[in-house]
Every structure is written in structure tokens, then in C-alpha cells.
Amino acid sequence: MIRRGRMDKHIELSYCCFEAFKVLARNYLDLESHHLYETIGKLLEETKMSLVDVAENLMPKFGDEDANACLVNLIKAIEKAKEEVKVKVKVEEEEEERVKAEEEKKVRLRKKRRKRLRKKRRNRNLMKQ
């Protein structure tokens, strides 16, 4: 325990699927269907987003926000998350390529050193004879 009366615990949640989204939309926005559901369904299939993140974007931030505005906010958030994943994957791929290039460089340097050492040894042996 960190403090008396408090326990910190990590809880892993699954990613939001379209069916879970519909339940959240019904609970937060009192919607059974909407013309943006199809777009949201496709985006949720392509992008991993937690239930908490979806719920956060479904909650009206201001009193004058209607259901349509909340769904548009959710679409923007999913697209942003999708873009962030693409950037992260690209950075990871570049890092892997950099590490691979460094390893290849080290291997080439080791081969060069071994070759030079063999040559030196050969020259020494020839001089001794």
C-alpha cells in the first residue's frame, strides 16, 4: 500500500469494438442508430482504442454539444489515434533499420580487423623464417 486507505491497481481493458461502442452511445447519448455509426464502425475495426477513450469522446464537453458533435469528436479522436499509431510504427521501423545497420557495420569492422590481424601474423611468420 502506498497510503492508508488507498490501493493502486492496474486494470487491463480490451479495445472497443463496434458493439461496445453502440452500448456506450446508447448510455451516453441516448442513440440507437445514427448515420455516422458506419464510419465509426470502420474506424474501430482499423484502430485500437480503449473503451475509456471512446467513452471520454462520447461525453458532451459543453452543454450545447449534441449527439452529432460528440460522434464527430469521436471520429476525429479515432483518426488521430490511427495516425499516431502509423507514426509510431514508422519510428520503430526506422529505429530497427538503424540498429540493423549499426550491427552490420560492427560485423564489417570485425571482419576487417580479423583480416588485418591475419595479415600481420602472416607477415611476422614470413619475417621469422
MODELLER restraints for C-alpha pairs under 7 A, 6 or more apart:
rsr = mdl.restraints
at = mdl.atoms
rsr.add(forms.Gaussian(group=physical.xy_distance, feature=features.Distance(at['CA:1:A'], at['CA:7:A']), mean=5.59, stdev=0.5))
rsr.add(forms.Gaussian(group=physical.xy_distance, feature=features.Distance(at['CA:13:A'], at['CA:50:A']), mean=6.95, stdev=0.5))
rsr.add(forms.Gaussian(group=physical.xy_distance, feature=features.Distance(at['CA:14:A'], at['CA:50:A']), mean=6.48, stdev=0.5))
rsr.add(forms.Gaussian(group=physical.xy_distance, feature=features.Distance(at['CA:15:A'], at['CA:48:A']), mean=5.77, stdev=0.5))
rsr.add(forms.Gaussian(group=physical.xy_distance, feature=features.Distance(at['CA:15:A'], at['CA:49:A']), mean=5.36, stdev=0.5))
rsr.add(forms.Gaussian(group=physical.xy_distance, feature=features.Distance(at['CA:15:A'], at['CA:50:A']), mean=4.43, stdev=0.5))
rsr.add(forms.Gaussian(group=physical.xy_distance, feature=features.Distance(at['CA:15:A'], at['CA:51:A']), mean=6.10, stdev=0.5))
rsr.add(forms.Gaussian(group=physical.xy_distance, feature=features.Distance(at['CA:16:A'], at['CA:49:A']), mean=5.80, stdev=0.5))
rsr.add(forms.Gaussian(group=physical.xy_distance, feature=features.Distance(at['CA:16:A'], at['CA:50:A']), mean=5.29, stdev=0.5))
rsr.add(forms.Gaussian(group=physical.xy_distance, feature=features.Distance(at['CA:16:A'], at['CA:51:A']), mean=4.92, stdev=0.5))
rsr.add(forms.Gaussian(group=physical.xy_distance, feature=features.Distance(at['CA:17:A'], at['CA:44:A']), mean=6.23, stdev=0.5))
rsr.add(forms.Gaussian(group=physical.xy_distance, feature=features.Distance(at['CA:18:A'], at['CA:41:A']), mean=5.30, stdev=0.5))
rsr.add(forms.Gaussian(group=physical.xy_distance, feature=features.Distance(at['CA:18:A'], at['CA:44:A']), mean=6.55, stdev=0.5))
rsr.add(forms.Gaussian(group=physical.xy_distance, feature=features.Distance(at['CA:24:A'], at['CA:55:A']), mean=6.48, stdev=0.5))
rsr.add(forms.Gaussian(group=physical.xy_distance, feature=features.Distance(at['CA:25:A'], at['CA:31:A']), mean=5.82, stdev=0.5))
rsr.add(forms.Gaussian(group=physical.xy_distance, feature=features.Distance(at['CA:25:A'], at['CA:58:A']), mean=6.89, stdev=0.5))
rsr.add(forms.Gaussian(group=physical.xy_distance, feature=features.Distance(at['CA:26:A'], at['CA:32:A']), mean=5.87, stdev=0.5))
rsr.add(forms.Gaussian(group=physical.xy_distance, feature=features.Distance(at['CA:28:A'], at['CA:58:A']), mean=6.60, stdev=0.5))
rsr.add(forms.Gaussian(group=physical.xy_distance, feature=features.Distance(at['CA:28:A'], at['CA:59:A']), mean=6.31, stdev=0.5))
rsr.add(forms.Gaussian(group=physical.xy_distance, feature=features.Distance(at['CA:29:A'], at['CA:67:A']), mean=5.79, stdev=0.5))
rsr.add(forms.Gaussian(group=physical.xy_distance, feature=features.Distance(at['CA:40:A'], at['CA:75:A']), mean=6.25, stdev=0.5))
rsr.add(forms.Gaussian(group=physical.xy_distance, feature=features.Distance(at['CA:43:A'], at['CA:78:A']), mean=6.72, stdev=0.5))
rsr.add(forms.Gaussian(group=physical.xy_distance, feature=features.Distance(at['CA:47:A'], at['CA:78:A']), mean=6.99, stdev=0.5))
rsr.add(forms.Gaussian(group=physical.xy_distance, feature=features.Distance(at['CA:47:A'], at['CA:82:A']), mean=5.63, stdev=0.5))
rsr.add(forms.Gaussian(group=physical.xy_distance, feature=features.Distance(at['CA:54:A'], at['CA:74:A']), mean=6.70, stdev=0.5))
rsr.add(forms.Gaussian(group=physical.xy_distance, feature=features.Distance(at['CA:57:A'], at['CA:70:A']), mean=6.49, stdev=0.5))
rsr.add(forms.Gaussian(group=physical.xy_distance, feature=features.Distance(at['CA:57:A'], at['CA:73:A']), mean=6.17, stdev=0.5))
rsr.add(forms.Gaussian(group=physical.xy_distance, feature=features.Distance(at['CA:57:A'], at['CA:74:A']), mean=5.10, stdev=0.5))
rsr.add(forms.Gaussian(group=physical.xy_distance, feature=features.Distance(at['CA:58:A'], at['CA:70:A']), mean=5.15, stdev=0.5))
rsr.add(forms.Gaussian(group=physical.xy_distance, feature=features.Distance(at['CA:58:A'], at['CA:71:A']), mean=6.43, stdev=0.5))
rsr.add(forms.Gaussian(group=physical.xy_distance, feature=features.Distance(at['CA:58:A'], at['CA:74:A']), mean=6.39, stdev=0.5))
rsr.add(forms.Gaussian(group=physical.xy_distance, feature=features.Distance(at['CA:59:A'], at['CA:70:A']), mean=6.74, stdev=0.5))
rsr.add(forms.Gaussian(group=physical.xy_distance, feature=features.Distance(at['CA:60:A'], at['CA:70:A']), mean=6.08, stdev=0.5))
